[in-house]
Amino acid sequence: MLGKPGGHLGFTFEQHIKGLNLDNKNRFYVSFLDEMSDRSYNTISKFDIFWFYAKAFHPSIFEEIRSTFPNKKIIVGPNVLLDKPDIGICDEWDDWLINKAEFDLHLDQVEFYNNHVKKFFPDNRKNLSTHLDKCMRLDIFDKDIENTNRDIDCLVYSKKRRYDKNYENFRSGIVTGLKSLGVKTEIMNYGEYKKEDFLKKLLRSKVMMNLSLDECPGILNYEAFYCNTHVIGSNHNVPSHYDKTLWVEDTDSMTNSYLVRKDDAHIKYLKKFESFIKNYDKNVKDLKSPREYVLNHTSYQRYCDDLVQIINEKFGWNIST
């Protein structure tokens, strides 16, 4: 298997590579085209899959590999995303990906986003696209997470998306409502904090409220889970595999363009918070452990096993599961 041609692509890409190369069943071997000393036809042709992980490559590279190795499989994603999901195809690159690139598999990281993106694919290409949630080894710190002093009732994570048209009213309603409840609240604004400060606040928080319209699925959620902090949010901004008890239902909807937040969303978020905090001790005891969830779900082995299932289904292969 050949990794995406190109340079360094950050934390999630590192985890993707480590996850595949550390598969305990040794089903994968990943190398990089730009780091190979021998790029001869004989060497490169030994790989079964060419994987373009992120939207950081020129179509000419893709086309050259496709024409040189027509019988090999090509995967694009899960970080080959539409820059403007509310618009869809908005430039030549998007048009090339959606209508022209002859890939064998297109991946996104979450189901709802993948279902949205597939609306733009021609009908005969929709079945080439599916979702594969990310993996990551969350060795953030070594602390006694279970016995921290949870003196913050609600940590509000404030993140405005470009296409979230009524975000300011939603956020204002949340902040005003929490103030009227007299609970201890902290607010963290996206892009205005250091990671260490965010983690410290999570360790002190009984629950985090995620105000972002969407997360795909969002490292910030996984960091909250790692700190054993529950998260209140919609099914579009909290990972769909997590305990749905804290989902705030019917606060947004998918339209032909993209997600649209409903005007009364803040009321439903506040009701969910009140219900959770009123019976906090019982809820913490009865609900799934966020930390246990994230350590299991983001494991390298889960990632490899899911990928094998997808490859077997989409390519008609029979890799041992």
C-alpha positions in Angstrom: 0.0 0.0 0.0 1.4 3.4 -1.0 0.7 6.5 1.1 -0.5 9.7 -0.4 2.3 11.3 -2.5 3.4 14.5 -0.8 4.6 15.9 2.4 3.7 16.0 6.1 0.0 16.4 6.7 -0.4 16.7 10.5 -1.6 14.7 13.4 -4.5 12.7 11.9 -2.3 11.7 8.9 0.4 10.5 11.3 -2.1 8.4 13.2 -3.5 7.0 9.9 -0.1 5.7 8.9 0.8 4.4 12.4 -2.5 2.7 12.6 -2.1 0.8 9.4 1.6 -0.1 10.0 0.9 -1.3 13.5 -2.0 -3.6 12.5 -1.5 -6.6 14.8 -2.5 -8.9 11.9 0.2 -7.4 9.6 -2.3 -6.8 6.8 -0.9 -3.5 5.7 2.4 -1.9 4.8 2.5 1.8 4.0 5.3 3.7 2.2 5.5 7.2 0.8 6.2 8.0 -2.8 8.1 11.2 -2.0 10.4 9.3 0.5 11.2 6.3 -1.7 14.8 6.1 -2.9 13.8 3.6 -5.6 10.8 4.9 -7.6 11.3 2.4 -10.4 8.3 0.8 -12.1 9.1 -2.6 -10.6 9.2 -1.2 -7.0 6.1 0.9 -7.2 4.1 -1.8 -9.0 4.4 -4.1 -6.0 1.9 -2.0 -4.1 -1.8 -2.9 -4.3 -3.3 0.4 -3.4 -2.4 4.1 -4.1 -3.9 6.2 -1.3 -4.4 10.0 -1.7 -5.3 10.9 1.9 -5.8 14.7 1.8 -6.7 17.4 -0.7 -3.0 18.4 -1.2 -2.1 16.8 -4.5 -2.3 17.9 -8.1 -4.7 16.0 -10.3 -1.8 15.3 -12.7 -0.1 13.1 -10.1 -3.3 11.1 -9.7 -3.8 10.8 -13.5 -0.2 9.6 -14.0 -0.7 6.8 -11.5 -4.1 5.9 -12.9 -2.7 5.6 -16.4 0.5 3.8 -15.4 -1.2 1.3 -13.1 -4.7 0.9 -14.5 -5.3 -2.3 -12.6 -4.3 -1.0 -9.2 -6.8 0.4 -6.7 -6.9 4.1 -5.8 -8.4 5.5 -2.6 -9.1 9.2 -2.0 -9.8 10.6 1.5 -10.9 10.9 4.2 -9.4 14.4 4.1 -10.4 15.0 0.5 -13.3 17.3 1.5 -15.4 19.9 -0.3 -14.1 23.3 0.9 -17.7 24.6 0.9 -20.1 21.8 1.7 -23.1 24.2 1.6 -22.2 25.0 -2.1 -20.9 21.7 -3.3 -18.7 21.9 -6.4 -17.2 25.4 -6.4 -14.0 25.1 -8.4 -12.2 23.1 -11.1 -10.6 20.8 -8.5 -13.9 19.8 -7.0 -15.4 19.2 -10.4 -12.5 17.0 -11.3 -12.8 15.0 -8.1 -16.6 14.6 -8.3 -17.0 14.0 -12.0 -13.7 12.9 -13.6 -11.3 11.3 -11.1 -11.4 7.5 -11.7 -10.9 6.4 -8.1 -12.0 3.1 -6.7 -13.0 4.3 -3.2 -13.8 7.7 -1.7 -13.8 8.1 2.0 -15.1 10.6 4.5 -14.8 10.5 8.3 -18.5 10.5 9.3 -21.7 9.1 7.9 -23.8 12.2 7.7 -21.1 14.2 5.9 -20.5 11.3 3.5 -24.2 11.1 2.7 -24.2 14.8 2.0 -21.2 14.7 -0.3 -22.5 11.7 -2.2 -25.4 13.9 -3.3 -23.0 15.6 -5.7 -21.6 12.4 -7.2 -23.2 11.1 -10.4 -25.5 8.2 -9.7 -23.1 5.6 -11.1 -20.3 6.8 -8.6 -22.2 7.1 -5.4 -21.5 3.5 -4.4 -17.8 4.2 -4.5 -18.0 6.5 -1.5 -18.4 5.6 2.2 -17.1 6.6 5.6 -14.1 5.5 7.8 -13.8 7.2 11.2 -10.3 8.3 12.2 -8.0 6.6 14.6 -5.6 8.2 17.1 -3.5 7.2 20.1 -4.6 9.7 22.8 -1.6 9.6 25.2 -2.4 13.2 26.2 -1.2 13.2 29.8 -0.8 10.9 32.8 -3.2 12.2 35.4 -5.8 10.8 37.8 -8.7 11.6 35.6 -11.3 9.8 37.7 -10.7 11.8 40.8 -10.5 15.4 39.5 -12.5 18.1 41.1 -15.4 18.8 38.6 -16.2 22.4 39.8 -17.3 23.7 36.4 -20.9 22.8 35.6 -20.7 23.5 31.9 -17.8 24.2 29.6 -19.2 25.9 26.5 -17.2 25.3 23.3 -17.9 28.2 21.0 -17.1 27.7 17.3 -18.9 29.5 14.5 -18.9 27.9 11.0 -19.1 30.2 7.9 -22.4 28.7 6.9 -24.0 28.8 10.4 -26.4 31.7 9.6 -28.0 32.1 13.1 -25.0 31.1 15.3 -24.9 34.4 17.2 -28.5 34.2 18.3 -28.0 30.5 19.2 -24.8 31.2 21.3 -26.4 34.2 23.0 -29.4 32.1 24.0 -27.1 29.5 25.4 -25.0 31.9 27.4 -28.0 33.8 28.7 -29.9 30.7 29.7 -26.9 29.2 31.6 -26.5 32.5 33.4 -30.2 32.4 34.5 -29.7 28.9 35.8 -27.0 30.2 38.1 -24.5 27.4 37.2 -20.8 27.8 37.0 -19.9 28.2 33.3 -16.7 28.6 31.4 -16.6 29.6 27.7 -13.8 28.7 25.3 -13.7 30.3 21.8 -12.2 28.4 18.9 -8.8 29.7 18.0 -8.4 31.7 21.2 -6.9 29.2 23.7 -3.9 27.0 24.2 -4.4 23.3 24.1 -3.1 22.9 27.7 -5.8 25.3 28.9 -8.5 23.5 27.1 -7.5 20.2 28.7 -7.3 21.7 32.2 -10.8 23.1 31.8 -12.1 19.7 30.6 -10.7 18.0 33.7 -12.7 20.4 35.8 -15.9 20.2 33.8 -19.0 18.1 34.5 -20.1 18.4 30.8 -19.0 20.2 27.7 -21.6 21.8 25.4 -20.4 21.8 21.8 -22.0 24.7 19.9 -20.4 24.0 16.5 -22.9 23.3 13.8 -20.9 20.2 12.7 -17.8 18.3 13.6 -16.3 15.6 11.4 -16.0 14.1 14.0 -13.8 16.6 15.8 -10.6 16.0 17.8 -12.0 18.4 20.5 -14.8 15.9 21.2 -12.3 13.0 21.5 -10.2 15.1 23.8 -13.2 15.8 26.0 -14.0 12.1 26.1 -10.4 11.3 27.0 -10.8 13.5 30.0 -13.9 11.5 30.9 -16.0 14.6 30.2 -19.5 14.1 28.7 -20.5 16.2 25.7 -23.9 17.7 24.9 -24.5 18.3 21.2 -26.5 17.3 18.1 -26.0 14.1 16.1 -24.0 16.3 13.7 -21.4 17.7 16.1 -20.9 14.7 18.5 -19.6 11.4 17.1 -22.5 9.2 16.1 -21.0 6.1 17.7 -21.0 7.7 21.1 -23.8 7.4 23.7 -26.8 9.1 22.1 -28.4 9.9 25.5 -26.8 13.4 25.4 -27.8 14.1 21.8 -30.0 17.2 21.5 -32.5 16.0 18.9 -34.2 18.1 16.2 -32.0 21.2 16.5 -30.8 21.2 12.9 -31.6 19.6 9.6 -29.9 18.6 6.4 -31.2 20.5 3.4 -30.3 20.4 -0.3 -27.5 22.8 0.4 -26.3 21.8 3.9 -27.1 21.8 7.6 -29.4 24.5 8.9 -29.8 25.3 12.6 -33.3 25.7 13.9 -34.3 28.9 15.7 -35.2 27.2 19.0 -32.0 25.1 19.2 -30.7 26.9 22.2 -33.9 26.0 24.2 -33.4 22.3 23.5 -29.7 22.4 24.4 -30.5 24.1 27.7 -33.2 21.5 28.5 -30.8 18.7 27.8 -28.2 20.4 30.1 -30.7 20.9 32.9 -31.8 17.3 32.8 -28.2 16.1 32.9 -27.0 18.4 35.6 -30.0 17.9 37.9 -29.2 14.2 38.2 -25.5 14.5 37.6 -24.2 11.8 40.0 -26.7 9.2 38.7 -26.1 10.1 35.1 -22.4 9.8 35.4 -22.9 6.4 37.0 -25.4 5.2 34.4 -24.0 6.6 31.1 -21.3 5.0 29.1 -17.8 6.1 30.1 -16.6 8.7 27.6 -13.0 7.8 28.3 -13.6 4.1 27.8 -15.5 4.8 24.5 -12.7 7.0 23.0 -9.9 4.6 23.9 -11.7 1.7 22.3 -13.2 3.5 19.3 -10.2 5.4 18.1 -7.9 2.4 18.5 -5.6 1.5 15.6 -7.1 -2.0 15.5 -10.6 -0.8 15.1 -9.4 1.4 12.3 -7.7 -1.5 10.5 -10.6 -3.9 11.0 -13.1 -1.3 9.6 -10.8 -0.6 6.7 -10.5 -4.3 5.8 -14.3 -4.7 5.8 -14.7 -1.7 3.5 -11.9 -2.9 1.1 -13.4 -6.4 1.0 -16.8 -5.0 0.2 -15.8 -2.3 -2.3 -13.0 -4.1 -4.1 -14.4 -7.7 -3.9 -11.2 -8.8 -2.1 -11.0 -11.4 0.6 -8.5 -10.0 3.2 -8.7 -11.9 6.4 -10.6 -10.1 9.1 
